[in-house]
Amino acid sequence: MSYACQRELFDLPDGLTYFNTASQSPCLNTSFSAGERGLRRKLHPWSADRAALPGEMERCRDLFGGLLGATADDVAIVFATSYGIASAAANLPLSPGQDVLMLEAQFPSNVYAWQRLADQSGGGIRYVPRGADFDWTGPVLEALDDGVGIVALPNCHWCDGALVDLEPISAECVRRGIPLVVDATQSIGVKPLNLETVPADFIVASGYKWLLCPDMMGFMYVAPKHQTGMPLELNHAARIDAPSMETGSGLGGRLKPNARRFDMGAADSMVHMPMCVSALEQITEWTPEAIHGYLSGLVDVIAQKAEERGFICPPKARRIGHFIGLYRDQAWPADLEAQLAARNVHIAFRNGALRISPYLFNDEADVDRLFSALDAELD
């Protein structure tokens, strides 16, 4: 299924071109309305609507799990990518002398917890440099050997969208018995990712980018074999068989026998939950396949116009499809992001790349507006 531009479902002013979903997505109009309903529950916490929260949490688990081919039992609700990665690192062993394998210049949320684990265990970190022509997959496969104890990767580089093909990588991890942890923040919900072809141990994603969710919300898939692990927090909601708080202390019980034991404390946010449900339902209705197909067409046009101007970017076979980073032989002007914003064109710079990340509210007229602004500023 394919879609036309869905700008009317967002509150973007006329004349504004927003190409920065990889930093922060605007929420859907329906999610904003759901958040207002949540705020009314906070304003009036005696409201009967508060009783909807447990069902909203389960709906979020089910929807996020559905994007991967997992069940609600496999999904924890977490604050952010860093929280989920820390949970994974706390539940995976690393033997002395073994390395955690990751990309060079990988996003910090999927780095620091592994550095600490390596320091504590007597292991190391193996950073894989990018290969020629924006190739990450080949170098990662070449680096996978018996000295690797954990593989922690995204499925694209956060700066420029250069692809990390997790299917052959995960197959090699399975063959060698190496756990795979995926930071899917820059891909889940907009690029198909299925556990049948990428059988990861943990998959973590912050929600405020491509999942269209509010800040401080994210999700973590936990493979069944890790669902008896130890969570970062020990809170009442993560337990079953605990005494009632209405008639007793609430202390006791056992940790839940599934991924729910890894939930962050206060996961039952009256404001955030209905917003997440609205966003994930819309993404599920659109489907990641259709979203990626639409955005890939826009990114192809962006790449063509960039190459016509002598800019450098990942080639089509080596990029994820839904966003792209542009480079040039000389550094970009230091104030270019601000100058483009003054023209109502919003992008981001990441590690030297001019990162352009569209969504379904963009069309080719936005691409033309972007390059007209670039031409004017770089003339």
C-alpha positions in Angstrom: 0.0 0.0 0.0 1.3 3.5 -0.8 0.3 6.9 0.7 0.2 10.5 -0.4 1.5 13.2 1.8 -0.2 13.1 5.2 0.5 16.7 6.3 -3.1 17.3 7.3 -2.7 14.9 10.2 0.0 17.1 11.8 0.0 20.8 12.9 2.6 22.2 10.6 2.2 25.8 9.6 2.0 26.8 5.9 5.4 27.7 4.6 7.4 25.6 7.1 9.5 22.7 5.9 10.5 20.3 8.7 13.2 17.7 7.8 14.3 16.8 11.4 12.3 13.8 12.4 15.5 12.0 13.3 15.9 14.5 16.1 12.3 15.0 17.2 9.0 14.3 15.5 6.0 16.5 15.8 3.1 14.5 17.3 0.0 13.7 15.4 -3.0 15.9 16.0 -4.8 12.9 17.4 -2.0 12.2 19.8 -2.1 15.8 20.9 -5.8 15.4 21.7 -5.1 12.2 23.5 -2.5 14.0 25.6 -5.0 16.7 26.5 -7.3 13.9 27.7 -4.4 12.6 29.8 -3.8 16.1 31.2 -7.4 16.2 32.3 -6.9 13.0 34.1 -4.0 14.6 35.9 -6.1 17.7 36.6 -8.8 15.5 38.0 -7.2 12.3 39.2 -10.4 11.1 40.7 -11.8 10.8 37.2 -13.1 7.3 36.2 -11.0 7.6 33.0 -7.9 6.9 35.1 -9.0 3.2 35.1 -8.1 3.1 31.4 -4.4 3.2 32.1 -3.6 -0.5 32.5 -5.4 -1.2 29.2 -3.4 1.6 27.5 -0.2 0.1 28.7 -1.1 -3.3 27.3 -2.2 -1.8 24.0 1.2 -0.1 23.7 3.0 -3.3 24.4 0.9 -5.1 21.8 1.4 -2.5 19.2 5.1 -2.2 19.6 5.5 -5.9 19.7 3.5 -6.2 16.5 6.0 -4.0 14.7 8.6 -6.7 15.4 6.5 -9.9 15.3 6.6 -10.2 19.1 3.9 -10.4 21.8 2.9 -8.0 24.5 4.7 -10.3 27.0 8.0 -9.6 25.3 7.8 -5.7 25.6 8.9 -3.5 28.5 8.1 0.2 28.8 11.3 2.2 29.4 12.3 5.9 29.6 14.8 6.0 26.8 17.3 4.0 24.7 20.0 4.4 27.3 17.7 2.8 30.0 17.0 -0.2 27.8 20.6 -0.6 26.8 21.7 -0.4 30.5 19.1 -3.2 31.2 20.5 -5.3 28.4 24.1 -4.8 29.6 23.1 -5.7 33.2 21.7 -9.1 31.9 24.3 -10.2 29.4 27.6 -11.8 30.5 31.0 -10.7 29.1 34.0 -12.9 29.9 37.4 -11.4 30.5 39.2 -10.8 27.2 35.9 -10.7 25.2 34.9 -7.6 23.3 31.6 -5.8 22.8 31.5 -5.0 19.0 29.9 -1.7 17.9 30.3 0.9 15.2 32.8 3.7 15.3 31.1 6.9 16.3 28.0 5.0 17.3 25.2 6.9 19.2 26.3 7.3 22.8 23.2 5.8 24.3 24.4 2.4 22.9 28.0 2.9 24.0 28.4 4.0 27.6 26.7 1.0 29.3 28.9 -1.4 27.2 32.1 0.5 28.2 31.1 0.1 31.8 30.4 -3.6 31.4 33.8 -4.1 29.6 35.6 -2.2 32.4 33.8 -4.3 35.1 34.3 -7.7 33.4 37.9 -7.3 32.1 36.6 -7.2 28.6 37.1 -4.6 25.8 35.3 -2.6 23.2 35.9 -3.2 19.5 34.9 -0.3 17.3 34.3 -1.2 13.7 35.4 1.6 11.3 33.2 2.4 8.3 34.4 0.8 5.1 34.7 2.2 1.6 31.6 3.8 0.0 29.7 4.0 3.3 29.8 0.2 3.9 29.2 -0.8 7.5 27.8 -4.4 7.0 31.0 -5.8 5.4 33.4 -4.5 8.1 31.1 -5.7 10.9 30.9 -9.2 9.4 34.7 -9.3 9.0 35.1 -8.2 12.7 32.9 -11.0 14.0 35.2 -13.6 15.4 35.6 -15.8 18.6 36.8 -12.8 20.5 33.5 -11.0 20.4 31.1 -11.6 23.3 28.3 -9.2 22.5 27.3 -7.3 19.4 25.5 -4.0 20.0 24.4 -2.2 16.9 21.9 0.1 15.2 20.6 -0.8 11.8 21.7 2.5 10.3 24.2 5.2 11.3 22.5 8.0 13.2 24.4 10.7 11.4 23.8 9.9 7.7 21.5 6.9 7.4 24.2 4.6 6.2 22.8 1.1 6.3 23.8 -1.7 8.7 22.2 -4.8 7.3 21.2 -6.8 10.4 20.0 -9.9 8.6 23.4 -11.4 7.7 24.9 -10.0 10.9 22.3 -11.6 13.1 22.7 -14.9 11.2 26.4 -14.8 12.0 25.6 -14.0 15.6 23.3 -17.0 15.8 25.9 -19.2 14.2 28.5 -18.2 16.8 26.2 -18.0 19.7 26.8 -14.2 20.3 24.0 -12.1 21.8 22.8 -9.2 19.5 21.4 -6.0 21.0 19.8 -3.5 18.6 19.3 0.2 19.1 16.4 0.7 16.7 15.6 4.3 17.6 16.4 5.6 14.1 14.4 2.9 12.3 11.6 1.1 14.2 8.2 2.1 13.0 9.5 3.4 9.7 11.7 0.6 8.4 10.5 -3.1 8.7 12.3 -5.0 11.3 11.2 -8.6 12.1 12.4 -11.1 14.6 12.1 -13.9 12.1 14.9 -12.5 10.1 16.7 -10.6 12.9 16.4 -12.7 16.0 17.9 -10.2 18.4 18.2 -10.7 22.2 17.2 -7.1 23.0 15.7 -4.4 20.8 15.4 -0.9 22.3 13.9 2.3 20.9 13.2 5.8 22.2 9.7 6.8 21.1 10.0 10.5 20.4 11.5 10.2 16.9 10.1 7.8 14.3 7.5 6.3 16.6 5.8 9.8 17.0 5.5 9.3 20.7 6.1 11.9 23.5 9.4 12.5 25.2 10.5 10.2 28.0 8.8 7.2 26.4 10.4 4.2 24.8 10.1 0.4 24.4 12.3 -2.6 24.8 11.9 -6.1 23.3 13.3 -8.8 25.5 13.8 -12.3 24.1 12.0 -15.0 26.1 15.3 -16.5 27.2 16.2 -13.2 29.0 12.8 -12.6 30.7 13.9 -14.1 34.0 16.7 -11.5 34.3 17.1 -8.8 36.8 15.6 -5.3 36.0 17.4 -2.1 36.8 14.6 -1.1 39.2 12.7 -3.1 41.7 9.3 -1.5 41.9 5.9 -2.7 43.0 4.3 -2.7 39.5 6.9 -5.2 38.3 5.6 -7.8 40.7 2.8 -10.3 40.9 1.3 -11.9 44.0 2.2 -8.9 46.1 -0.1 -8.1 49.0 -2.7 -5.4 48.4 -1.7 -1.8 49.2 -5.3 -1.2 50.2 -5.1 -3.6 53.1 -1.4 -4.0 53.7 2.1 -2.8 52.9 2.2 -4.0 49.4 5.6 -5.6 50.0 6.3 -9.1 48.7 5.5 -11.2 45.7 7.6 -12.3 42.7 8.9 -10.4 39.7 6.6 -10.8 36.7 7.6 -13.8 34.5 8.0 -11.8 31.3 9.4 -8.5 29.9 7.1 -6.5 32.1 9.5 -7.0 35.0 11.9 -4.6 33.2 9.4 -1.7 33.1 10.7 1.6 34.4 9.1 3.0 37.5 6.0 5.2 36.9 5.5 3.7 33.4 1.8 4.3 33.9 1.9 7.9 32.9 -1.6 9.3 32.6 -0.4 11.8 29.9 2.0 9.7 27.9 0.2 6.5 27.6 -2.8 7.7 25.5 -0.5 9.7 23.3 1.6 6.6 22.6 -1.4 4.5 21.9 -2.6 7.0 19.3 0.8 7.2 17.6 1.4 3.5 17.5 -2.1 2.7 16.2 -1.6 5.2 13.3 1.9 3.7 12.4 0.4 0.2 12.5 -2.4 1.3 10.2 0.1 2.9 7.8 2.6 0.0 8.1 6.3 0.6 8.3 6.6 -0.9 4.7 4.4 1.9 3.3 6.0 4.6 5.3 9.5 3.5 4.2 8.3 3.3 0.6 7.0 6.8 0.6 10.1 8.3 2.4 12.6 6.3 0.2 11.1 8.1 -2.8 11.7 11.5 -1.2 15.2 10.6 -0.1 16.1 9.4 -3.6 15.1 12.9 -4.9 17.2 14.5 -2.1 20.2 12.4 -3.0 19.9 13.2 -6.7 19.7 17.0 -6.1 22.6 16.7 -3.6 24.8 14.9 -6.1 24.0 17.4 -8.8 25.5 20.0 -6.5 28.6 18.0 -5.8 27.6 16.9 -2.3 28.5 13.4 -1.0 26.0 11.0 0.5 25.6 7.3 1.0 24.6 5.6 -2.3 21.2 4.0 -2.5 22.4 0.5 -1.9 24.2 1.6 1.3 21.5 3.8 3.0 18.5 2.9 5.1 16.0 4.8 2.9 14.1 7.1 5.2 16.8 9.7 6.0 20.2 10.8 4.6 23.3 12.8 5.5 25.0 15.1 3.1 28.7 15.9 3.2 30.9 18.1 1.1 34.7 18.5 0.6 34.8 21.6 2.7 33.1 22.2 6.0 29.5 23.4 6.1 29.2 27.0 7.2 28.9 27.1 11.0 25.7 29.1 11.0 24.0 27.2 8.2 21.4 25.4 10.4 20.3 28.7 11.9 20.2 30.4 8.5 18.0 27.7 7.1 15.8 27.9 10.1 15.4 31.6 9.5 14.0 30.6 6.1 11.6 28.1 7.8 13.6 25.1 6.7 14.6 22.8 9.6 17.4 20.2 9.4 20.2 19.1 11.8 23.9 18.7 11.6 25.4 15.5 13.1 29.1 14.8 13.1 29.7 16.8 10.0 26.7 15.6 8.0 23.8 17.8 7.0 21.1 15.3 8.1 17.8 15.5 6.3 15.1 13.3 7.8 11.6 13.7 6.2 8.3 12.1 7.3 4.9 11.6 5.8 4.1 15.4 6.2 6.8 16.2 3.6 6.6 16.1 -0.2 8.7 17.1 -3.2 7.8 20.7 -2.8 9.6 20.6 0.5 12.6 19.1 -1.1 12.6 22.0 -3.7 12.3 24.5 -0.9 15.2 22.9 1.0 17.6 23.1 -2.0 16.5 26.6 -2.9 17.4 27.7 0.6 20.7 25.8 0.4 21.5 27.4 -2.9 20.8 30.8 -1.6 22.9 30.4 1.6 25.8 28.7 -0.1 26.0 31.0 -3.1 
